[in-house]
Amino acid sequence: MKHGILLVGCGRMGSALLVGWIERGFDPKAIVVVEPSQAPLGVQGVLDESNIPADFKPDVVLLAVKPQLMDAVLPPYARFADHAVFLSIAAGRTLASFERILGPTAAVVRSMPNTPAAVGRGITVACANRMATSLQKARTEELLSAVGEVAWVADESQIDAVTAVSGSGPAYVFFLAEALAKAGEKAGLAPDLAAKLASATVAGSGELLYRAGSPPKVLRENVTSPGGTTAAALAVLMAESGGLQDLMDRAVEAAANRSRELAS
Ligand SMILES: NC(=O)c1ccc[n+]([C@@H]2O[C@H](COP(=O)([O-])OP(=O)(O)OC[C@H]3O[C@@H](n4cnc5c(N)ncnc54)[C@H](OP(=O)(O)O)[C@@H]3O)[C@@H](O)[C@H]2O)c1
């Protein structure tokens, strides 16, 4: 098998990737999924590593199990290290942690996707070790791009900041919708209506940002008339001290610090 994909773990993120590959026309016969708890749709699924067909030679082993399981799950897959690239999406698992188990000559790509991958609109940042060839990097990018955009960093330490911005970022945006709804209630709206307005505004603005392809600053300026209502709100949100930038700086710093603490 020249282009076989071995997907290890088919939970939320693994199944989002699998759906993306099938939708993009990848050959289902070239995919084997190892997943103990649920049968994957449309491809060959096995319950554990020992049931992988002997003649299946993946060119990519995609590791999509929980980070804390990786040390226990990974060792038997080291047998693929002579010809496959290992692509991990596990948060906090460093390239060195894979090399320790797979050996120093294993090709490894560490990546950090985010939850909009579930609707094909994620962004994943990837970082390769020295053993990964440019062809292998291109192949891993092809697989990751099935669920959204892909960017690369050469310096693995940047993954902490990436985690803090795009990995954890969707939660900040969801919280923005919650906070906007609460503020709407305080301004006199019924809770249901406030929640509906806030969620639709965040979702619609995200879609507009995506489709317009303009920087967010331009879109913001386009909807802000001097002396108007939006300008009044932005004067509060954009205050030099105690404004949203201040809070966001602290939030991202806290997440990046936590990412460094959790890395193994
Ligand atoms: N979800 C996200 O938004 C997100 C974002 C960035 C990174 N990630 C990373 O993606 C990885 C998967 O996360 P997830 O949210 O998709 O988790 P998940 O839904 O729990 O999926 C993990 C899957 O792996 C299965 N599994 C457990 N042991 C296994 C084994 N020995 N061999 C093969 N499969 C096994 C689990 O089955 P059981 O349920 O039976 O245990 C589960 O179906 C994690 O490392 C996480 O850090 C996720």
The ligand as a Gaussian input file, in Angstrom:
#p B3LYP/6-31G(d) Opt

LIG

0 1
 N      -11.219000      17.776000      20.326000
 C      -10.483000      18.849000      20.054000
 O      -10.971000      19.944000      19.808000
 C       -8.976000      18.752000      19.989000
 C       -8.230000      19.902000      19.673000
 C       -6.839000      19.793000      19.593000
 C       -6.215000      18.571000      19.817000
 N       -6.981000      17.483000      20.132000
 C       -6.289000      16.220000      20.402000
 O       -6.898000      15.196000      19.665000
 C       -6.739000      13.976000      20.377000
 C       -8.085000      13.281000      20.410000
 O       -9.001000      14.139000      21.071000
 P      -10.558000      13.915000      20.933000
 O      -11.207000      15.129000      21.445000
 O      -10.876000      13.412000      19.572000
 O      -10.726000      12.724000      22.008000
 P      -11.780000      11.539000      22.022000
 O      -13.070000      11.993000      21.416000
 O      -11.770000      10.978000      23.401000
 O      -11.122000      10.484000      21.015000
 C      -10.081000       9.610000      21.346000
 C      -10.479000       8.232000      20.841000
 O       -9.395000       7.334000      21.023000
 C       -9.943000       6.087000      21.423000
 N       -8.954000       5.233000      22.045000
 C       -8.710000       5.003000      23.357000
 N       -7.725000       4.101000      23.508000
 C       -7.326000       3.736000      22.267000
 C       -6.362000       2.840000      21.757000
 N       -5.575000       2.126000      22.578000
 N       -6.223000       2.719000      20.424000
 C       -6.984000       3.443000      19.583000
 N       -7.945000       4.303000      20.011000
 C       -8.105000       4.455000      21.332000
 C      -11.021000       6.495000      22.376000
 O      -11.921000       5.436000      22.651000
 P      -12.660000       5.439000      24.105000
 O      -13.643000       6.553000      24.052000
 O      -13.265000       4.090000      24.175000
 O      -11.586000       5.672000      25.139000
 C      -11.675000       7.642000      21.624000
 O      -12.673000       7.200000      20.701000
 C       -6.230000      14.305000      21.769000
 O       -4.880000      13.942000      21.866000
 C       -6.400000      15.806000      21.857000
 O       -5.349000      16.414000      22.611000
 C       -8.334000      17.538000      20.224000

